[in-house]
């Protein structure tokens, strides 16, 4: 269980790093207005949170078995 939790935590950090890089890439491109960029960040964050929630559910299912 501890190994699985550690792996999920490492994956969370990797996803956060990827999300930050994507946001920086969009900001650097200058192709979007401030409102468009904020909307993109919000959508990416929601997707990220949903993915983390699914991972947490998988860990719970694995730990029950």
PyMOL Python script that loads the backbone (N, CA, C, O; Angstrom):
from pymol import cmd

cmd.read_pdbstr("""\
ATOM      1  N   UNK A   1       0.825  -1.196   0.000  1.00  0.00           N
ATOM      2  CA  UNK A   1       0.000   0.000   0.000  1.00  0.00           C
ATOM      3  C   UNK A   1       0.871   1.263   0.000  1.00  0.00           C
ATOM      4  O   UNK A   1       0.582   2.224  -0.712  1.00  0.00           O
ATOM      5  N   UNK A   2       1.935   1.248   0.804  1.00  0.00           N
ATOM      6  CA  UNK A   2       2.804   2.428   0.885  1.00  0.00           C
ATOM      7  C   UNK A   2       3.469   2.711  -0.456  1.00  0.00           C
ATOM      8  O   UNK A   2       3.619   3.866  -0.853  1.00  0.00           O
ATOM      9  N   UNK A   3       3.868   1.637  -1.154  1.00  0.00           N
ATOM     10  CA  UNK A   3       4.491   1.823  -2.471  1.00  0.00           C
ATOM     11  C   UNK A   3       3.509   2.431  -3.460  1.00  0.00           C
ATOM     12  O   UNK A   3       3.867   3.307  -4.247  1.00  0.00           O
ATOM     13  N   UNK A   4       2.266   1.958  -3.414  1.00  0.00           N
ATOM     14  CA  UNK A   4       1.240   2.481  -4.322  1.00  0.00           C
ATOM     15  C   UNK A   4       0.972   3.950  -4.036  1.00  0.00           C
ATOM     16  O   UNK A   4       0.859   4.755  -4.961  1.00  0.00           O
ATOM     17  N   UNK A   5       0.870   4.300  -2.766  1.00  0.00           N
ATOM     18  CA  UNK A   5       0.640   5.694  -2.388  1.00  0.00           C
ATOM     19  C   UNK A   5       1.800   6.570  -2.840  1.00  0.00           C
ATOM     20  O   UNK A   5       1.593   7.683  -3.323  1.00  0.00           O
ATOM     21  N   UNK A   6       3.018   6.068  -2.684  1.00  0.00           N
ATOM     22  CA  UNK A   6       4.205   6.816  -3.115  1.00  0.00           C
ATOM     23  C   UNK A   6       4.189   7.012  -4.629  1.00  0.00           C
ATOM     24  O   UNK A   6       4.512   8.093  -5.122  1.00  0.00           O
ATOM     25  N   UNK A   7       3.813   5.966  -5.367  1.00  0.00           N
ATOM     26  CA  UNK A   7       3.756   6.067  -6.825  1.00  0.00           C
ATOM     27  C   UNK A   7       2.709   7.086  -7.266  1.00  0.00           C
ATOM     28  O   UNK A   7       2.942   7.858  -8.196  1.00  0.00           O
ATOM     29  N   UNK A   8       1.554   7.087  -6.596  1.00  0.00           N
ATOM     30  CA  UNK A   8       0.507   8.059  -6.929  1.00  0.00           C
ATOM     31  C   UNK A   8       0.998   9.469  -6.632  1.00  0.00           C
ATOM     32  O   UNK A   8       0.762  10.383  -7.421  1.00  0.00           O
ATOM     33  N   UNK A   9       1.675   9.657  -5.511  1.00  0.00           N
ATOM     34  CA  UNK A   9       2.207  10.978  -5.169  1.00  0.00           C
ATOM     35  C   UNK A   9       3.222  11.447  -6.202  1.00  0.00           C
ATOM     36  O   UNK A   9       3.235  12.619  -6.577  1.00  0.00           O
ATOM     37  N   UNK A  10       4.067  10.539  -6.661  1.00  0.00           N
ATOM     38  CA  UNK A  10       5.054  10.899  -7.677  1.00  0.00           C
ATOM     39  C   UNK A  10       4.361  11.252  -8.992  1.00  0.00           C
ATOM     40  O   UNK A  10       4.779  12.176  -9.690  1.00  0.00           O
ATOM     41  N   UNK A  11       3.310  10.518  -9.322  1.00  0.00           N
ATOM     42  CA  UNK A  11       2.560  10.803 -10.543  1.00  0.00           C
ATOM     43  C   UNK A  11       1.859  12.152 -10.439  1.00  0.00           C
ATOM     44  O   UNK A  11       1.801  12.898 -11.416  1.00  0.00           O
ATOM     45  N   UNK A  12       1.325  12.470  -9.256  1.00  0.00           N
ATOM     46  CA  UNK A  12       0.701  13.779  -9.041  1.00  0.00           C
ATOM     47  C   UNK A  12       1.703  14.898  -9.306  1.00  0.00           C
ATOM     48  O   UNK A  12       1.380  15.876  -9.981  1.00  0.00           O
ATOM     49  N   UNK A  13       2.912  14.757  -8.778  1.00  0.00           N
ATOM     50  CA  UNK A  13       3.941  15.780  -8.984  1.00  0.00           C
ATOM     51  C   UNK A  13       4.302  15.911 -10.455  1.00  0.00           C
ATOM     52  O   UNK A  13       4.491  17.018 -10.960  1.00  0.00           O
ATOM     53  N   UNK A  14       4.398  14.778 -11.140  1.00  0.00           N
ATOM     54  CA  UNK A  14       4.721  14.802 -12.564  1.00  0.00           C
ATOM     55  C   UNK A  14       3.611  15.500 -13.353  1.00  0.00           C
ATOM     56  O   UNK A  14       3.887  16.286 -14.259  1.00  0.00           O
ATOM     57  N   UNK A  15       2.363  15.210 -13.004  1.00  0.00           N
ATOM     58  CA  UNK A  15       1.239  15.854 -13.689  1.00  0.00           C
ATOM     59  C   UNK A  15       1.224  17.354 -13.424  1.00  0.00           C
ATOM     60  O   UNK A  15       0.953  18.146 -14.327  1.00  0.00           O
ATOM     61  N   UNK A  16       1.518  17.745 -12.181  1.00  0.00           N
ATOM     62  CA  UNK A  16       1.563  19.168 -11.856  1.00  0.00           C
ATOM     63  C   UNK A  16       2.664  19.867 -12.644  1.00  0.00           C
ATOM     64  O   UNK A  16       2.461  20.971 -13.151  1.00  0.00           O
ATOM     65  N   UNK A  17       3.829  19.231 -12.750  1.00  0.00           N
ATOM     66  CA  UNK A  17       4.928  19.806 -13.535  1.00  0.00           C
ATOM     67  C   UNK A  17       4.528  19.961 -14.998  1.00  0.00           C
ATOM     68  O   UNK A  17       4.804  20.986 -15.622  1.00  0.00           O
ATOM     69  N   UNK A  18       3.871  18.928 -15.542  1.00  0.00           N
ATOM     70  CA  UNK A  18       3.422  18.995 -16.935  1.00  0.00           C
ATOM     71  C   UNK A  18       2.400  20.104 -17.129  1.00  0.00           C
ATOM     72  O   UNK A  18       2.437  20.819 -18.131  1.00  0.00           O
ATOM     73  N   UNK A  19       1.495  20.247 -16.180  1.00  0.00           N
ATOM     74  CA  UNK A  19       0.474  21.291 -16.263  1.00  0.00           C
ATOM     75  C   UNK A  19       1.122  22.673 -16.240  1.00  0.00           C
ATOM     76  O   UNK A  19       0.749  23.550 -17.019  1.00  0.00           O
ATOM     77  N   UNK A  20       2.077  22.864 -15.360  1.00  0.00           N
ATOM     78  CA  UNK A  20       2.775  24.154 -15.273  1.00  0.00           C
ATOM     79  C   UNK A  20       3.506  24.455 -16.579  1.00  0.00           C
ATOM     80  O   UNK A  20       3.463  25.584 -17.066  1.00  0.00           O
ATOM     81  N   UNK A  21       4.178  23.449 -17.153  1.00  0.00           N
ATOM     82  CA  UNK A  21       4.878  23.648 -18.427  1.00  0.00           C
ATOM     83  C   UNK A  21       3.910  24.022 -19.545  1.00  0.00           C
ATOM     84  O   UNK A  21       4.209  24.891 -20.365  1.00  0.00           O
ATOM     85  N   UNK A  22       2.759  23.372 -19.579  1.00  0.00           N
ATOM     86  CA  UNK A  22       1.770  23.678 -20.611  1.00  0.00           C
ATOM     87  C   UNK A  22       1.249  25.103 -20.462  1.00  0.00           C
ATOM     88  O   UNK A  22       1.082  25.813 -21.454  1.00  0.00           O
ATOM     89  N   UNK A  23       0.997  25.516 -19.237  1.00  0.00           N
ATOM     90  CA  UNK A  23       0.529  26.883 -18.989  1.00  0.00           C
ATOM     91  C   UNK A  23       1.593  27.885 -19.422  1.00  0.00           C
ATOM     92  O   UNK A  23       1.280  28.892 -20.056  1.00  0.00           O
ATOM     93  N   UNK A  24       2.856  27.608 -19.079  1.00  0.00           N
ATOM     94  CA  UNK A  24       3.949  28.505 -19.471  1.00  0.00           C
ATOM     95  C   UNK A  24       4.079  28.585 -20.983  1.00  0.00           C
ATOM     96  O   UNK A  24       4.317  29.663 -21.529  1.00  0.00           O
ATOM     97  N   UNK A  25       3.926  27.451 -21.666  1.00  0.00           N
ATOM     98  CA  UNK A  25       4.002  27.440 -23.132  1.00  0.00           C
ATOM     99  C   UNK A  25       2.914  28.313 -23.746  1.00  0.00           C
ATOM    100  O   UNK A  25       3.168  29.075 -24.678  1.00  0.00           O
ATOM    101  N   UNK A  26       1.713  28.195 -23.219  1.00  0.00           N
ATOM    102  CA  UNK A  26       0.600  29.000 -23.734  1.00  0.00           C
ATOM    103  C   UNK A  26       0.858  30.477 -23.460  1.00  0.00           C
ATOM    104  O   UNK A  26       0.636  31.322 -24.327  1.00  0.00           O
ATOM    105  N   UNK A  27       1.324  30.786 -22.258  1.00  0.00           N
ATOM    106  CA  UNK A  27       1.590  32.183 -21.902  1.00  0.00           C
ATOM    107  C   UNK A  27       2.688  32.772 -22.789  1.00  0.00           C
ATOM    108  O   UNK A  27       2.603  33.925 -23.213  1.00  0.00           O
ATOM    109  N   UNK A  28       3.709  31.975 -23.063  1.00  0.00           N
ATOM    110  CA  UNK A  28       4.820  32.442 -23.893  1.00  0.00           C
ATOM    111  C   UNK A  28       4.432  32.635 -25.356  1.00  0.00           C
ATOM    112  O   UNK A  28       5.046  33.433 -26.064  1.00  0.00           O
ATOM    113  N   UNK A  29       3.427  31.914 -25.804  1.00  0.00           N
ATOM    114  CA  UNK A  29       3.043  31.991 -27.219  1.00  0.00           C
ATOM    115  C   UNK A  29       2.438  33.346 -27.579  1.00  0.00           C
ATOM    116  O   UNK A  29       2.544  33.790 -28.722  1.00  0.00           O
ATOM    117  N   UNK A  30       1.802  34.005 -26.605  1.00  0.00           N
ATOM    118  CA  UNK A  30       1.186  35.303 -26.856  1.00  0.00           C
ATOM    119  C   UNK A  30      -0.004  35.239 -27.797  1.00  0.00           C
ATOM    120  O   UNK A  30      -0.461  36.269 -28.293  1.00  0.00           O
ATOM    121  N   UNK A  31      -0.507  34.046 -28.044  1.00  0.00           N
ATOM    122  CA  UNK A  31      -1.612  33.865 -28.994  1.00  0.00           C
ATOM    123  C   UNK A  31      -2.990  34.024 -28.358  1.00  0.00           C
ATOM    124  O   UNK A  31      -3.999  34.055 -29.063  1.00  0.00           O
ATOM    125  N   UNK A  32      -3.037  34.124 -27.052  1.00  0.00           N
ATOM    126  CA  UNK A  32      -4.321  34.167 -26.369  1.00  0.00           C
ATOM    127  C   UNK A  32      -4.444  35.425 -25.526  1.00  0.00           C
ATOM    128  O   UNK A  32      -3.453  35.961 -25.030  1.00  0.00           O
ATOM    129  N   UNK A  33      -5.671  35.882 -25.374  1.00  0.00           N
ATOM    130  CA  UNK A  33      -5.928  37.006 -24.477  1.00  0.00           C
ATOM    131  C   UNK A  33      -5.846  36.504 -23.037  1.00  0.00           C
ATOM    132  O   UNK A  33      -5.799  35.298 -22.793  1.00  0.00           O
ATOM    133  N   UNK A  34      -5.829  37.426 -22.099  1.00  0.00           N
ATOM    134  CA  UNK A  34      -5.765  37.060 -20.685  1.00  0.00           C
ATOM    135  C   UNK A  34      -6.957  36.183 -20.308  1.00  0.00           C
ATOM    136  O   UNK A  34      -6.790  35.182 -19.611  1.00  0.00           O
ATOM    137  N   UNK A  35      -8.155  36.547 -20.758  1.00  0.00           N
ATOM    138  CA  UNK A  35      -9.350  35.759 -20.440  1.00  0.00           C
ATOM    139  C   UNK A  35      -9.271  34.354 -21.026  1.00  0.00           C
ATOM    140  O   UNK A  35      -9.643  33.380 -20.372  1.00  0.00           O
ATOM    141  N   UNK A  36      -8.782  34.253 -22.269  1.00  0.00           N
ATOM    142  CA  UNK A  36      -8.644  32.935 -22.896  1.00  0.00           C
ATOM    143  C   UNK A  36      -7.627  32.082 -22.147  1.00  0.00           C
ATOM    144  O   UNK A  36      -7.831  30.883 -21.958  1.00  0.00           O
ATOM    145  N   UNK A  37      -6.548  32.697 -21.728  1.00  0.00           N
ATOM    146  CA  UNK A  37      -5.520  31.971 -20.992  1.00  0.00           C
ATOM    147  C   UNK A  37      -6.060  31.497 -19.647  1.00  0.00           C
ATOM    148  O   UNK A  37      -5.837  30.349 -19.260  1.00  0.00           O
ATOM    149  N   UNK A  38      -6.761  32.363 -18.937  1.00  0.00           N
ATOM    150  CA  UNK A  38      -7.334  31.969 -17.648  1.00  0.00           C
ATOM    151  C   UNK A  38      -8.340  30.834 -17.820  1.00  0.00           C
ATOM    152  O   UNK A  38      -8.379  29.914 -17.002  1.00  0.00           O
ATOM    153  N   UNK A  39      -9.150  30.891 -18.869  1.00  0.00           N
ATOM    154  CA  UNK A  39     -10.111  29.823 -19.137  1.00  0.00           C
ATOM    155  C   UNK A  39      -9.387  28.509 -19.426  1.00  0.00           C
ATOM    156  O   UNK A  39      -9.805  27.453 -18.950  1.00  0.00           O
ATOM    157  N   UNK A  40      -8.323  28.568 -20.191  1.00  0.00           N
ATOM    158  CA  UNK A  40      -7.539  27.368 -20.501  1.00  0.00           C
ATOM    159  C   UNK A  40      -6.923  26.772 -19.240  1.00  0.00           C
ATOM    160  O   UNK A  40      -6.909  25.554 -19.063  1.00  0.00           O
ATOM    161  N   UNK A  41      -6.418  27.632 -18.372  1.00  0.00           N
ATOM    162  CA  UNK A  41      -5.837  27.168 -17.109  1.00  0.00           C
ATOM    163  C   UNK A  41      -6.900  26.481 -16.267  1.00  0.00           C
ATOM    164  O   UNK A  41      -6.652  25.419 -15.697  1.00  0.00           O
ATOM    165  N   UNK A  42      -8.071  27.076 -16.185  1.00  0.00           N
ATOM    166  CA  UNK A  42      -9.159  26.496 -15.401  1.00  0.00           C
ATOM    167  C   UNK A  42      -9.560  25.129 -15.957  1.00  0.00           C
ATOM    168  O   UNK A  42      -9.746  24.181 -15.193  1.00  0.00           O
ATOM    169  N   UNK A  43      -9.693  25.023 -17.261  1.00  0.00           N
ATOM    170  CA  UNK A  43     -10.051  23.743 -17.879  1.00  0.00           C
ATOM    171  C   UNK A  43      -8.978  22.689 -17.627  1.00  0.00           C
ATOM    172  O   UNK A  43      -9.295  21.541 -17.316  1.00  0.00           O
ATOM    173  N   UNK A  44      -7.716  23.071 -17.760  1.00  0.00           N
ATOM    174  CA  UNK A  44      -6.617  22.133 -17.518  1.00  0.00           C
ATOM    175  C   UNK A  44      -6.601  21.688 -16.062  1.00  0.00           C
ATOM    176  O   UNK A  44      -6.357  20.517 -15.772  1.00  0.00           O
ATOM    177  N   UNK A  45      -6.857  22.609 -15.153  1.00  0.00           N
ATOM    178  CA  UNK A  45      -6.863  22.272 -13.725  1.00  0.00           C
ATOM    179  C   UNK A  45      -7.998  21.313 -13.404  1.00  0.00           C
ATOM    180  O   UNK A  45      -7.811  20.367 -12.638  1.00  0.00           O
ATOM    181  N   UNK A  46      -9.172  21.544 -13.980  1.00  0.00           N
ATOM    182  CA  UNK A  46     -10.305  20.637 -13.756  1.00  0.00           C
ATOM    183  C   UNK A  46      -9.986  19.237 -14.268  1.00  0.00           C
ATOM    184  O   UNK A  46     -10.287  18.243 -13.608  1.00  0.00           O
ATOM    185  N   UNK A  47      -9.374  19.166 -15.448  1.00  0.00           N
ATOM    186  CA  UNK A  47      -8.991  17.870 -16.004  1.00  0.00           C
ATOM    187  C   UNK A  47      -7.984  17.187 -15.079  1.00  0.00           C
ATOM    188  O   UNK A  47      -8.096  15.993 -14.800  1.00  0.00           O
ATOM    189  N   UNK A  48      -7.015  17.944 -14.614  1.00  0.00           N
ATOM    190  CA  UNK A  48      -5.983  17.427 -13.713  1.00  0.00           C
ATOM    191  C   UNK A  48      -6.625  16.886 -12.436  1.00  0.00           C
ATOM    192  O   UNK A  48      -6.293  15.784 -11.997  1.00  0.00           O
ATOM    193  N   UNK A  49      -7.531  17.643 -11.842  1.00  0.00           N
ATOM    194  CA  UNK A  49      -8.183  17.226 -10.605  1.00  0.00           C
ATOM    195  C   UNK A  49      -9.009  15.958 -10.823  1.00  0.00           C
ATOM    196  O   UNK A  49      -9.008  15.070  -9.971  1.00  0.00           O
ATOM    197  N   UNK A  50      -9.709  15.864 -11.947  1.00  0.00           N
ATOM    198  CA  UNK A  50     -10.505  14.674 -12.247  1.00  0.00           C
ATOM    199  C   UNK A  50      -9.599  13.450 -12.390  1.00  0.00           C
ATOM    200  O   UNK A  50      -9.946  12.360 -11.936  1.00  0.00           O
ATOM    201  N   UNK A  51      -8.446  13.633 -13.019  1.00  0.00           N
ATOM    202  CA  UNK A  51      -7.501  12.536 -13.199  1.00  0.00           C
ATOM    203  C   UNK A  51      -6.962  12.073 -11.844  1.00  0.00           C
ATOM    204  O   UNK A  51      -6.880  10.872 -11.587  1.00  0.00           O
ATOM    205  N   UNK A  52      -6.603  13.001 -10.998  1.00  0.00           N
ATOM    206  CA  UNK A  52      -6.105  12.650  -9.660  1.00  0.00           C
ATOM    207  C   UNK A  52      -7.185  11.917  -8.878  1.00  0.00           C
ATOM    208  O   UNK A  52      -6.892  10.952  -8.174  1.00  0.00           O
ATOM    209  N   UNK A  53      -8.421  12.363  -8.994  1.00  0.00           N
ATOM    210  CA  UNK A  53      -9.529  11.705  -8.299  1.00  0.00           C
ATOM    211  C   UNK A  53      -9.664  10.250  -8.772  1.00  0.00           C
ATOM    212  O   UNK A  53      -9.873   9.351  -7.959  1.00  0.00           O
ATOM    213  N   UNK A  54      -9.545  10.023 -10.079  1.00  0.00           N
ATOM    214  CA  UNK A  54      -9.617   8.652 -10.602  1.00  0.00           C
ATOM    215  C   UNK A  54      -8.460   7.808 -10.066  1.00  0.00           C
ATOM    216  O   UNK A  54      -8.652   6.642  -9.720  1.00  0.00           O
ATOM    217  N   UNK A  55      -7.270   8.385  -9.997  1.00  0.00           N
ATOM    218  CA  UNK A  55      -6.126   7.646  -9.444  1.00  0.00           C
ATOM    219  C   UNK A  55      -6.363   7.275  -7.984  1.00  0.00           C
ATOM    220  O   UNK A  55      -6.074   6.152  -7.571  1.00  0.00           O
ATOM    221  N   UNK A  56      -6.884   8.208  -7.214  1.00  0.00           N
ATOM    222  CA  UNK A  56      -7.156   7.936  -5.805  1.00  0.00           C
ATOM    223  C   UNK A  56      -8.184   6.823  -5.660  1.00  0.00           C
ATOM    224  O   UNK A  56      -8.055   5.972  -4.780  1.00  0.00           O
ATOM    225  N   UNK A  57      -9.206   6.821  -6.517  1.00  0.00           N
ATOM    226  CA  UNK A  57     -10.206   5.750  -6.482  1.00  0.00           C
ATOM    227  C   UNK A  57      -9.582   4.401  -6.803  1.00  0.00           C
ATOM    228  O   UNK A  57      -9.913   3.395  -6.175  1.00  0.00           O
ATOM    229  N   UNK A  58      -8.675   4.375  -7.784  1.00  0.00           N
ATOM    230  CA  UNK A  58      -7.999   3.123  -8.134  1.00  0.00           C
ATOM    231  C   UNK A  58      -7.175   2.610  -6.959  1.00  0.00           C
ATOM    232  O   UNK A  58      -7.160   1.409  -6.687  1.00  0.00           O
ATOM    233  N   UNK A  59      -6.494   3.508  -6.268  1.00  0.00           N
ATOM    234  CA  UNK A  59      -5.686   3.111  -5.113  1.00  0.00           C
ATOM    235  C   UNK A  59      -6.583   2.529  -4.033  1.00  0.00           C
ATOM    236  O   UNK A  59      -6.228   1.531  -3.407  1.00  0.00           O
ATOM    237  N   UNK A  60      -7.736   3.136  -3.807  1.00  0.00           N
ATOM    238  CA  UNK A  60      -8.668   2.619  -2.802  1.00  0.00           C
ATOM    239  C   UNK A  60      -9.164   1.231  -3.189  1.00  0.00           C
ATOM    240  O   UNK A  60      -9.250   0.344  -2.340  1.00  0.00           O
ATOM    241  N   UNK A  61      -9.487   1.040  -4.458  1.00  0.00           N
ATOM    242  CA  UNK A  61      -9.952  -0.270  -4.915  1.00  0.00           C
ATOM    243  C   UNK A  61      -8.856  -1.312  -4.745  1.00  0.00           C
ATOM    244  O   UNK A  61      -9.120  -2.427  -4.294  1.00  0.00           O
ATOM    245  N   UNK A  62      -7.627  -0.955  -5.105  1.00  0.00           N
ATOM    246  CA  UNK A  62      -6.500  -1.880  -4.971  1.00  0.00           C
ATOM    247  C   UNK A  62      -6.271  -2.230  -3.507  1.00  0.00           C
ATOM    248  O   UNK A  62      -6.004  -3.387  -3.183  1.00  0.00           O
ATOM    249  N   UNK A  63      -6.373  -1.249  -2.626  1.00  0.00           N
ATOM    250  CA  UNK A  63      -6.106  -1.507  -1.206  1.00  0.00           C
ATOM    251  C   UNK A  63      -7.208  -2.350  -0.571  1.00  0.00           C
ATOM    252  O   UNK A  63      -6.965  -3.032   0.424  1.00  0.00           O
ATOM    253  N   UNK A  64      -8.422  -2.313  -1.133  1.00  0.00           N
ATOM    254  CA  UNK A  64      -9.517  -3.136  -0.615  1.00  0.00           C
ATOM    255  C   UNK A  64      -9.278  -4.602  -0.967  1.00  0.00           C
ATOM    256  O   UNK A  64      -9.579  -5.499  -0.179  1.00  0.00           O
ATOM    257  N   UNK A  65      -8.732  -4.832  -2.167  1.00  0.00           N
ATOM    258  CA  UNK A  65      -8.491  -6.217  -2.618  1.00  0.00           C
ATOM    259  C   UNK A  65      -7.350  -6.772  -1.875  1.00  0.00           C
ATOM    260  O   UNK A  65      -6.973  -7.924  -2.094  1.00  0.00           O
TER     261      UNK A  65
END
""", "prot")
cmd.dss("prot")
cmd.show_as("cartoon", "prot")
cmd.util.cbc("prot")
cmd.orient("prot")
